[in-house]
Amino acid sequence: MAVLFVVFVGSVVLIVFSAVKSTEVYKDALARAKAHPAVIEAVGSPVTEGFLVSGNTNVNGASGEANLSIPIAGPKGKGTIYVAARKSLGQWKYSGLVFEIAKTHQRIDLLQSPAPASSP
């Protein structure tokens, strides 16, 4: 009986995490972080996503909201992507999208375009 309960709880957790990870806002936030030069500099490449996403998403057709914490890591370090967004008229608008480096707690605004690399 206990084994069945553990399997049931594990299945529910897996389904919930999979549902969050399949959302458009999750995928976009992760893609932005993986492509941002300052994030790559902070954690190294390749950037991998963690399993334990926290927060919530609530989507109802063309509207919704999302508040997520997405752990990511690379060979040089790790950190968390924080997402705050609303969906209106079928389009997500971020009120906040930042990456916080775990070691220094420095935050990188992923909504800002990265500064172009200077040429020597």
HELIX and SHEET records of a PDB file:
HELIX    1   1 ALA A    2  LYS A   21  1                                  20    
HELIX    2   2 GLU A   24  ALA A   35  1                                  12    
HELIX    3   3 PRO A   37  VAL A   43  1                                   7    
SHEET    1   A 3 THR A  48  GLU A  49  0                                        
SHEET    2   A 3 SER A  63  GLY A  74 -1                                        
SHEET    3   A 3 SER A  54  ASN A  60 -1                                        
SHEET    1   B 5 THR A  48  GLU A  49  0                                        
SHEET    2   B 5 SER A  63  GLY A  74 -1                                        
SHEET    3   B 5 GLY A  77  SER A  88 -1                                        
SHEET    4   B 5 GLN A  91  ILE A 101 -1                                        
SHEET    5   B 5 ARG A 107  ASP A 109 -1                                        
END                                                                             
